[in-house]
Amino acid sequence: MANDCKILIEDHNIISLRTAYVNESDGLVSLQLLPASSSMAAKQNMDKADYVEWLMAYHAYLYEQTPAVAKFAIRGIKQLEFVRPPELRLLWTDSGNSVAVYLNGEPWAFIDEHTNKSYSKGILTCSLGSAWDLNSKAGNPWNQELFEKTFAGANDAM
């Protein structure tokens, strides 16, 4: 059976022409930042595996729904359960190349344009186990200092 991916929130940045999504697939909720359309055109000659790897660089897991909802539990990703759907909001930097997601009013995950890495409070360890290693690009544990540096002016707008 194919994975059903449900988009929970989507926003297109008019400055960078990038699109950010928070989606849920098989109980895993993640933030994904797509490159601008103009930068995607230059990569069209890449084979599918390279293209998917290129997009995964802009990806971070937020959390996994409790095992009753998820098909399987992944060690290293925080499991959360909500009585009602959580409130999700996206926050962009002025350049439109970094994006953060707020979960119920709390900054929860972000993708940083300077490090080209993602960070999440839902990632509990750097290594997620045998099938999930550092090359999986599932994200890095939360980095408060980098979050504050990256989103210093943007936080005031919220």
N, C-alpha and C positions, 0 to 999 in steps of 0.2 A: 504494500500500500504506500502511495506517495505521501510525503510530508505535507500537511496542510499548514500553510503559513498565513497567519492573520495579522494584518497591520493594525496596531493599536493607536499609533499617532504618526503623522507624516508632516514634514514641513520643507518647503523649498526656499532657499536663501537667494534673494534677488541680487545680492552683491557678488557672491562667489559662484552662483548658479549651481550650487550643490544641493542635494536632497538628503535629509536625515529621516530615518525610520526607527520606530520602536516596534518590533514585531514579536509574535509568539509562534513557536513551532514545536509541537510535541512537548509542551510544558516548559520549554526554555524561552525566556524573554531576553531579547538583546537589542542593542543600539547599533545601527549601521549608518555610516556616512558614505554616500556615493560621491565619486569624483564628478567634477563639472562635465557636462556633455562634450565640450571641446577637448578636454583631456582624454575622454573615453575614445573619441574618434582616432586618436593617435595610436591607441592600443588595439585596434580591431584586428591587426594581423597576428595577434598573440593566439596561441592555441588555447582551448577552453580551460585546461588545467592552470596555465599561467594566469589567465584572466581572472579566474575564481580566486587564486592566491593573491593577486593584486587587490581585488576588492576586499578580501578578508583582513587586510592590513587596517581597515577602517571599521572594526567590529569589536563589540564588547558585550559579554553576557551581563545582564542585570541581576537576574535571579532565576531559580527554577521553582515552578509551582510544586506544592507538596506532592509526594509520590502518588497520592490518590488521583491526582490530575495528570501528572507526567507519566510517560510510558516507562521511563527508567531514570534512576537517580545518577547524577554525575558527581563524583567526589570532587570537592574543591569549589563547588558553586553553591552559594547560599540558597537554602530552600525557604520560601515564604508562603504564607497562606493569608488570604484576605477575605473578610466577610463580604465586602462589596468591591467592585473593581477599583484599583488604585488610581489616583489622579497622577497623570503624567504630563509634564511640560518640558519643552525644549528651550534652551538658551544658547544663542549664537554669540560668538565674538564679533567685533566690528568688521573684521575681514571676511567673516563667513566661512572660515576654513577650520574652525574648532567649534564643537558643539557639546553641550552638556544636557543630560536629562535629569529632571527633578522627579522624585518619587514621593508622592504625598508631601510636597513642599520641601523635601530634603534633597540637596544635590547627591546624586547616586552614581552616575557614570559620566565619563566624558572622553572625547577623542581630541587629542592635542596636535595641532598642526606643526609645532616645532620639533617634537620628538617622533611624530608619526606613529604614536602608540595610543592605546586606549587603556582606561583605568576605570575600575568599578568597585563599589563596596560589596558587590555580589561575588567577586572573585576572592576566595579565601586564601589561596596559595598560588605561587607562581607556576607550579607544576600540578596539572590536574589528573595525574595518574597515567597508567600505561598507554591508553589510547589517546590521551590528551597531554601533549607536552608543550614546551615553550613555543614550538613551531606552529601550534594550532591557532595562534593569534586569538584566543578566547578573551584576551584582556589581561591586564595586570592588576594587582591589588591597588586599592585607592591611594592616591598621593595628594594629600591636602595642600601641601606647599605649592605643588605644581598647579593644582586647581585654582588656588587663590591668585597665583601669578598670571595664569592664562585668562581668567575671567574677571580680573580686577574691576574694569570699568563696566562690563556687561552685567554684573550682579546688581548694580545700582538701578538698572532699568526694570528689574523684576518687581 
